[in-house]
Amino acid sequence: MAHMKTDKAGAAQALALARLLIRAEVPIRLRLLLPAADNLPSGASIAAALFLAPFAAGARRWLHFDFESWSAPATALRPEGANVVGLRATYAMMRRLYA
């Protein structure tokens, strides 16, 4: 939870992934939900897949992604902070699976 200050980056990465898939004309039915809520750690807390299951009712297959990509510490090749490693890997996987 130490890096959750970049949690909004997850929503931005999901939006970017949707845009990439649409522009590449990947033949999938895409439903993008970007909920905005407090992200507080507790014993009742990040059960998103269970919450989202009813939205995918009737779907044969569905995926839930929770992007939180953080690079630390900084190196000569990249700064410390949010990155798009998860986005790039997911996009590549989906292109291979569906294109």
Secondary structure, 3 states (H helix, E strand, C coil): CCCHHHCHHHHHHHHHHHHHHHHCCCCCCCCCCCCCCCCCCCCCCCCHHHHHHHHHCCCCCCCCCCCCCEECCCCCCCCCEECCHHHHHHHHHHHHHHC
